[in-house]
Amino acid sequence: MSVTAPRGFVAGGVACGIKASGAADLSLVATEDGGAVAAAGVFTTNLAAAAPVQVSRRHLEMTGGRSAAVILNSGNANAATGAAGRADAERTCRETAERLGCATEAVLVCSTGLIGIPLPIDVLAAGIPAVLADRSPDGGSRAAAAIMTTDTFAKQTVVPGPGFAVGGMAKGAAMLAPDMATMLAVLTTDAVVEPALLRRALAGAVGRSFNELTVDGATSTNDTVVVLASGRSGTAAGEHELTEALWEACADLAGQMAADAEGATKVIRLRVTGAANAQDAAAGARKVAQSQLVKCSWYGQDPYWGRIVSELGSAGIAFDIDRVRVSYGGIVVCDGGIEARPADTMSLDAVMGRARIEIDADLGLGSGEASMLTADLTHAYIDENMTTS
Amino acid sequence: MSVTAPRGFVAGGVACGIKASGAADLSLVATEDGGAVAAAGVFTTNLAAAAPVQVSRRHLEMTGGRSAAVILNSGNANAATGAAGRADAERTCRETAERLGCATEAVLVCSTGLIGIPLPIDVLAAGIPAVLADRSPDGGSRAAAAIMTTDTFAKQTVVPGPGFAVGGMAKGAAMLAPDMATMLAVLTTDAVVEPALLRRALAGAVGRSFNELTVDGATSTNDTVVVLASGRSGTAAGEHELTEALWEACADLAGQMAADAEGATKVIRLRVTGAANAQDAAAGARKVAQSQLVKCSWYGQDPYWGRIVSELGSAGIAFDIDRVRVSYGGIVVCDGGIEARPADTMSLDAVMGRARIEIDADLGLGSGEASMLTADLTHAYIDENMTTS
């Protein structure tokens, strides 16, 4: 159970034939009765936004935030596909809407896969009746499986809120960076909520979860997070409660994505504190988290803090090397900008060997703080990405 | 011959014992008679600038651009070493100056190697008499060899100018990014030139060479390019002639660094044209050149242009996907933002198999142009950087 945990939703997932492997590649999340409910979305900031992103954005604008379904395909991004790609995304929504009995603009669409390859729209369209037939209150896991690309496991979450629930599914393993990691996520809730509040709550939740995640600094063309709120719990959600519940769901899914980052052997939680302000802290954390050199050190379990200090010094933020302190798993390795020999080298080795490492860099300048979730850079990442065929 | 090709210079290189391997690690470039001549420098923009960078910058300010020698060590960066590191860099200059018979501030100092490890200053100081004894008019190659770290070959150049000559040596293989690649370079010329003109010419030359080079997006703590002008040719250099000759030397050295980039199998010359302005072109070229995903594709010889378009779309520059054209070695693979099937796939395979690939991205918006020299991301890069021991 994932997106179907909150009351009022059905989901399904089938193989329609986009993927040559025959794996599931068409996914649907819809309201039980096909009626439109409060909805909100956050989309990629990439100016090469894919056709489904353009279409979903417009549909949400047209309805003022009322949607009945999200249809998603994996195996093709429908990005850099021009006017034909936009027509294909629109047709996907229309044929889904006709069978659900709702307006075309009440359907949102997401795609993930290779960029620049024309979407095999006839293949996809032929699968729409099948995924609609597959939809059921226990179909959340099938829907989550059908959006996987290089993911090695399906990402799902359920969060109990006060009087309502939040469910979610997501995919993402590379081309992952803040301002929307390369990822798709569909959240559902049975809270009673108006579209405007839902939008604010979603933005607040995404800012502290997916946007604090980077695998490789690449912001994809297809990033999308959408939420549908059925209202079926009968509980009106306050903004704070809803934001917290959505955040918990997003943070859980973001953590699953980091753990499944392509080729990664480690998840790193990097915290920058003591920055002149929050913007500096975020920019510094991002610079370190996206450094090829630093990520190689993590892979090699080498506590070489010199590269971290160097990245912070070139992050374009206020910085005074004489005030910097760096620690791995709480063990200080650099203090006042110079080497701090840890009392216990054995413990440091143990920290570096962990599958999850907490790294803190305090700049000693102010109260700005930020956090990033990231992964190491490994031979397997290169294997995965050196060819697309 | 490299830095000793222009008249009036001597150089030397010895093993003083900083490197455990026993390889050469102390290098000197000096005027023949130990007298100060016109000099200029360009240094890292990293706020974690190493002690030798801080000391050399101050020495050039104190003298108004008059130097007699540059002393360089490899095997230790003397970065993130605090006040002790600054005192060590100053002592290196002082002991060199005493033996050369010049003022301490007439000596510049450079270091390259690991960050955060105290400089073994007594070891280095004990080597100063040896490197001074080693200096000679044919010592350029020995000086170039003694600054190598992970470099697989010494980088040298000689450029004949109109009535004067330019010589140069450099090191750099990783932690290479614009606004000073992680690198050291010493240039010499026998042109007659005042410090102010030398400074402008150097800045002009570096902007179109080293600052157009990126291997891994990391701007090091130690980047330094210095030039000494002996005036011994008797030819007064015009600004244009001098800038061109220095640029030719810098471009040659930058090309050698790209070819020797850690683990690289390919050198990529990436050109962005048709940008709204030159700043956009440079930002777009840098974003693509620093993309892990794109660099993996190059390693795999995969002409997957979708990642290039996605990076351009998220570079924070003016961008319209419907106007983009991308080509590899002149073969157009994307036109109008969608796939352009090349007439001859065999030729495209041949282009991707080359050791040097020219990639062009035209944004179709204006006349902004920029160029970057970079390399692919390989298993060997990770091998090289996963541990420092």
Interface residues (C-beta under 8 A of the other chain):
Chain A: T44 T45 N46 L47 A48 A49 A77 A79 A80 T81 G82 A84 G85 L114 I115 G116 I117 P118 A174 M175 A177 D179 D216 G217 A218 T219 S220 T221 Q290 S291 Q292 L293 C296 S297 Y299 G300 Q301 D302 Y304 W305 G306 R307 V309 S310 E311 L312 G313 S314 F319 D320 I321 D322 C334 G336 G337 I338 E339 L377 T378 H379 Y381 I382 N385 M386 T387 T388 S389
Chain B: T44 T45 N46 L47 A48 A49 A77 A79 A80 T81 G82 A84 G85 L114 I115 G116 I117 P118 A174 M175 A177 D179 D216 G217 A218 T219 S220 T221 Q290 S291 Q292 L293 C296 S297 Y299 G300 Q301 D302 Y304 W305 G306 R307 V309 S310 E311 L312 G313 S314 F319 D320 I321 D322 C334 G336 G337 I338 E339 L377 T378 H379 Y381 I382 N385 M386 T387 T388 S389
